[in-house]
């Protein structure tokens, strides 16, 4: 009996499947398919982050970082570049340390 996955997996997953005595059916994605599947994988990992906590959440966040690393690579950048931009934005606009929740902005009326 076959289980259908139809999703991007880490490079060593086919070998792990083989070592379990099973036969993986795989193919190499085109560049466009690869980008689309990375985006789907990011969403999958995001959902897993939302549904986890503690050590499991840290594992899922690590999976998100791995996907982000390869999405950055598609843009000819590295994870370090993404982190540097995030740090620059934190310096310029602040981070999320103060837990500020913006409820409303009242327009200035010069009447």
N, C-alpha and C positions, 0 to 999 in steps of 0.2 A: 504494500500500500504506500502511495506517495503522499508526502505533505508538500503543499504548494506554499512557497514563501514570496517569490517575486519581489525581492528587496535587495538593496545594497548591503553587503556584509563585509566584515573585516577580512583582510587578505589570507589569514590562516584558517578561517572557518572551513573551507573545503577539505583541508588536511585533517582537521579535527573530526569532521564528519566521516572521512575515510577510516580514521583510526578507530571509529566506533563500529566499523564493519558495514557502513552504509555508503551509498553512491550519490554524490552531489552532482546535479546537472547545473552547469554554470555557463555564462558567456561574458565576454568583455563588452562593456558599454561604449557607445560613441561619446564624444565630448559633451554633446547636448544632453544625452540621456544621463550621463554622469552628474552633470550639474543639477538636473531635475531630481535625481535620486538622492544626492547630498542634501538638497533642500527638504525632501520628504523625510530623510533620516534626522535632520535637525528638528523637525516638528515631532517626530516619534520620540526623540530623546527629551525634548521639552515636556511632552506629556508624561513621560516617565519621571522626570524631575518633580512635576507637580503632584504625582501620585506616590512619592516616596518621602522618607525622612531619615534623619540620622546618617549612619554610615552608608546606607543604600542611596540616599540623596547625593552624597559626595561622589559615589561611583557614577551615578547618572550625570552629574555635572561634569565629571571627567570625560564621559562619553560625548557630551555636548562640545566640550573643548576640542576633542579630536575631530569632530565634524567641522567645527569652525576653522580649525587649522587647514583643512583641505578646501573649504570654500574660499579662504583667503588665498591659498595657493592658486586657485583658478583665476584670481585677480592679480597674479604675479606679486603677491605679498606673503609675509610670514606671520605666524601667530605673534611674534615679538612686535611686528608693525601694528597689529590690531591692539595689542596691550599698550603700546606707546601712545596711540591715538586715544585710547580710553583714559589713560593717565593725563594726557593733555586736556581732554574734556573735563576731567575731574578738577584739574587746577583752574581752568577757566570758568566753569559753570557750577562747580561743586560736585559732591558725590551723593550718597544717600545715607550718610551717617546720622543726620539729624531727624530722619523719619518724617520729613515735612510732606504734608498732604495738602495740595492746593485745591481749595473748594470753589473759589470764585475770584474774579477780577472785576472790580467796578471801574468803569470807564471814567476818565477825568472829564468833567463837564465845566466848561469855561463860560457859563451863561451868566 
